[in-house]
Amino acid sequence: MELKTKARLAMGAFLAACLIPSLGMLVVPERSVSANQQLAPFHSLTQEDGALNPDVFQEATDYIADHFAFRQELITADAVLTASVFRTSAEEKVILGKDGWLFYAETAEDYLHTAPLTDRQLWAAAHTLALVQEYVQERGARLLFTVAPNKATLYPEYFTNVGHPLDGPGNLDRLIPLLKAEGVPYAELREPLRRENTFLYYRLDSHWNALGAALAQQTLLQALEQKFEPFWLTHAQVVPSCHRGDLYEMVYPTGAELDWDAQYDRPFTFTHTRNPRGPDDQRIETENPSKAGSLLMFRDSFGNNLYPFMAEEFGKALFSRSMPWQLNLLDQTGADTVVIELVERNLDYLATRAPVLPAPERQLIGVPPQGQGEGRIAVAGDGSYPLEGYVCLEGALSDTDQDSPIYVRLGDCLYEASPAGEDWSKEIPFTLYVPQENLGETVSVLCMQQGALCSLPLTVQ
């Protein structure tokens, strides 16, 4: 065969191989999306107003890049090769640990102490929870706050090749004394989980397994001083190869390896008042006629395994994944117990995502002097809020003491704001929900500066 013919055949084979993924989109069914992937939507030639879409070619490129045939298989093959040759993860959100363990990359900063919250942010986190505690107690209920530890916090021996933590306490250890000072009931989960010799987190997942969830339930109910029949290590059977890890799926979308878990031969006796779409549903309601009490629990993905154990011990329970927390659910449910669970890596949420609750009214005696600096305030969002008859105000101050509450005066009414807000880059944020009828009143803000209460001018935006 002539050299020129061989070259043509080779070029043809190369072009055919390049076209297979694109042409395969027409005949090969697309696999379901793995883990938390967000794929580009199908492009449109026109915009909503009927005009030609100027980004159609870029959107088409993005769509093809996310949907070409055999995409998941090729990603998996690349990840296997990268892990085998370079001992690293092909997925930037996942870190390869020792003995095949996988870790969520976002937890590295917590482990290394390289992203400390400021003293003001930590105080704001604790004080915001204190405002939640006040709201809950006024309604005759009790509050318990807990933190689900990062996987790397409990199993650092498998979290290799990331370096050594900086000296000094991490964010959670700095927060706990502030919670105590603010009177916020806190349940420590790290030590009970550390004491056990068995693995309580999945090897290929970022969360605790059924054993870890059962021990967390026991710790929380003990902190609530509630009688219960423990699941922990009773009626538990190890089941190999039954759980598909979220981290594993992110790295190897078509991989077949499964993790072990524990199953309990003691059946749950609670029932769902409506069938949830899955354990990660935004709202799950349960009832158990053989138990007393009612629970409102705000939780994140760690609640997927935890919520059945908690539901088992309450007559009625509502599990909400709302963030920010909608405390008005307490008025709707009449729960006598409120539990808030938050994963360690998201502690900053306490300072950045103010809970939804009416701002408490305060009394002011005397006229405070003018302070240094200024502030701004504005109505947040589009005017639709979970609290009927209330409006959300967001603001920021240029200066205040590290541990200063923030008060907003609307006419003759004085409200305390949650010292939390999204933007901490240059100013000190705050958020509050006030009655709609108070809008339009004269507004000012009060805070502590050098230990003295003072007033700052506010710019209404």
C-alpha positions, -999 to 999 in steps of 0.1 A, spaced: 0 0 0 14 34 -10 24 58 17 -1 84 5 -29 59 8 -19 49 43 -18 85 53 -53 91 39 -67 60 57 -50 72 90 -65 106 86 -99 92 78 -98 70 109 -87 100 130 -116 122 117 -141 94 122 -129 89 158 -133 127 164 -168 126 150 -181 96 169 -188 116 202 -207 143 183 -226 121 158 -233 97 186 -255 123 203 -280 114 176 -283 77 184 -268 70 218 -291 77 248 -276 102 272 -267 90 306 -282 107 336 -262 134 353 -238 122 380 -235 137 414 -241 175 415 -232 182 379 -249 211 361 -249 206 324 -254 234 298 -290 236 286 -300 234 249 -293 266 231 -319 289 215 -317 308 183 -338 337 198 -341 355 231 -374 360 250 -382 392 231 -378 374 198 -345 390 189 -316 369 175 -296 353 203 -260 367 199 -246 339 221 -261 310 202 -228 297 189 -211 298 223 -242 282 239 -242 255 212 -205 248 219 -212 245 256 -241 222 250 -221 199 228 -192 199 252 -215 187 280 -237 163 261 -215 145 235 -218 107 233 -197 86 257 -188 117 277 -193 100 311 -173 70 300 -144 92 287 -144 112 319 -142 80 340 -114 67 318 -94 99 322 -100 99 360 -87 63 363 -56 71 343 -49 103 362 -53 86 396 -31 56 385 -3 76 369 -2 109 388 -19 98 421 -42 128 419 -79 135 412 -92 145 378 -120 163 396 -110 195 413 -137 192 440 -124 158 452 -91 149 469 -76 114 467 -67 102 502 -49 72 515 -61 36 508 -87 48 483 -105 73 506 -120 103 489 -124 138 505 -144 169 496 -118 195 485 -137 223 502 -128 208 536 -91 212 531 -92 249 543 -109 239 575 -84 211 581 -54 234 574 -68 264 592 -61 285 561 -95 303 558 -102 315 594 -134 335 600 -128 369 615 -135 375 651 -165 397 642 -179 369 619 -176 343 647 -193 367 672 -220 374 646 -225 336 641 -229 330 679 -251 361 684 -274 352 655 -280 318 670 -287 336 703 -314 356 686 -328 323 673 -327 309 708 -346 339 721 -373 334 694 -376 297 701 -379 302 739 -405 329 736 -427 302 719 -422 277 746 -398 255 727 -362 244 733 -333 248 708 -302 226 702 -275 235 677 -250 209 664 -222 207 638 -216 176 617 -178 172 615 -160 172 582 -147 138 572 -111 151 574 -117 162 610 -124 127 621 -100 107 598 -70 129 592 -48 98 588 -64 92 554 -63 129 543 -28 127 529 -7 150 507 -25 182 517 0 195 543 -2 201 580 -27 223 598 -15 257 609 -10 263 647 -40 275 666 -76 265 669 -99 261 639 -132 279 633 -154 255 652 -131 255 683 -131 293 682 -169 294 679 -178 270 708 -168 294 736 -188 321 720 -219 299 719 -215 292 756 -211 329 764 -243 336 744 -262 308 761 -268 288 730 -272 250 737 -246 231 717 -241 194 712 -205 183 704 -204 155 679 -167 153 672 -156 135 704 -184 108 705 -176 100 668 -138 100 674 -140 76 703 -153 47 682 -130 23 665 -153 15 636 -156 38 606 -186 61 609 -182 79 575 -182 64 540 -149 58 523 -161 71 490 -186 97 502 -184 130 522 -211 120 548 -215 97 578 -229 63 572 -259 47 591 -237 39 621 -225 75 623 -261 88 619 -273 65 647 -245 77 670 -253 113 662 -289 107 670 -280 92 704 -257 122 712 -284 147 702 -312 130 722 -289 127 752 -282 165 750 -320 171 749 -323 148 779 -349 128 761 -357 92 767 -352 70 737 -344 34 726 -309 36 711 -301 22 676 -264 27 680 -246 -7 676 -279 -26 683 -295 -46 656 -268 -34 631 -256 -56 603 -228 -46 579 -238 -48 542 -209 -47 517 -212 -29 484 -245 -12 488 -238 25 488 -227 47 458 -206 75 472 -212 111 460 -175 118 458 -168 86 438 -196 95 414 -181 129 409 -147 115 399 -159 83 382 -194 89 368 -196 54 352 -176 36 378 -191 5 395 -174 5 429 -198 7 459 -192 14 496 -203 -6 526 -230 5 550 -249 -8 580 -285 -18 581 -307 -23 612 -330 -53 615 -350 -32 640 -377 -15 618 -385 22 620 -421 27 633 -426 63 621 -445 71 589 -443 100 564 -473 122 563 -465 126 526 -441 106 506 -408 125 501 -391 125 467 -360 112 485 -340 117 517 -327 151 503 -362 165 499 -365 201 510 -394 193 533 -400 159 550 -428 154 575 -432 124 598 -454 111 626 -451 83 652 -482 78 673 -462 57 698 -440 87 707 -445 121 723 -432 156 714 -428 174 682 -396 183 664 -386 210 639 -352 203 625 -332 224 601 -306 202 584 -284 198 554 -273 167 534 -260 151 566 -297 148 576 -303 124 547 -291 95 570 -299 112 603 -336 122 598 -351 87 601 -334 81 635 -346 115 648 -382 110 634 -384 77 652 -384 94 686 -409 122 681 -447 121 677 -445 146 649 -415 160 630 -407 184 602 -373 183 586 -364 214 565 -335 221 542 -344 258 539 -314 280 540 -316 306 554 -337 289 582 -373 298 581 -382 301 618 -418 309 610 -421 271 605 -421 270 643 -453 289 644 -468 267 618 -459 234 634 -461 244 671 -430 221 677 -416 219 712 -381 211 701 -359 228 675 -327 212 663 -303 229 639 -276 208 622 -249 223 600 -218 207 585 -185 221 597 -173 233 563 -204 257 561 -199 275 594 -197 307 575 -234 304 567 -241 314 603 -226 349 596 -237 352 559 -273 338 558 -295 355 584 -324 334 596 -360 343 587 -376 356 619 -392 389 630 -366 413 644 -370 415 682 -381 448 696 -358 466 721 -362 495 745 -339 526 743 -333 548 772 -318 583 765 -304 597 733 -271 581 722 -244 604 709 -233 605 672 -206 579 664 -179 576 638 -187 563 603 -219 557 585 -242 530 573 -266 521 545 -298 501 543 -321 489 516 -351 467 510 -339 433 500 -351 412 471 -383 416 451 -406 422 481 -418 386 485 -408 370 518 -417 339 538 -429 361 567 -464 375 557 -467 412 565 -429 416 569 -402 431 548 -365 422 548 -340 450 552 -303 445 545 -276 470 555 -240 475 564 -219 497 587 -185 511 582 -174 506 618 -185 490 650 -171 471 680 -162 434 674 -190 422 697 -216 449 691 -252 442 685 -268 464 657 -301 482 663 -323 498 637 -348 525 646 -379 529 625 -399 559 638 -406 551 674 -398 514 672 -363 500 678 -354 465 664 -323 444 669 -309 431 636 -292 398 629 -255 407 626 -253 385 595 -252 393 558 -237 381 526 -210 407 519 -182 409 545 -156 422 520 -155 458 532 -183 465 556 -202 450 585 -235 436 573 -268 431 591 -303 419 582 -337 422 598 -374 415 591 -397 443 602 -435 449 598 -444 463 563 -463 492 579 -431 506 594 -415 513 561 -413 550 553 -406 559 589 -375 579 599 -346 554 601 -313 554 620 -289 527 633 -273 522 667 -242 502 676 -214 500 701 -181 519 694 -153 517 719 -177 503 744 -204 531 742 -237 530 724 -238 556 696 -259 565 666 -248 565 630 -264 581 600 -280 557 575 -283 561 537 -315 546 525 -310 530 491 
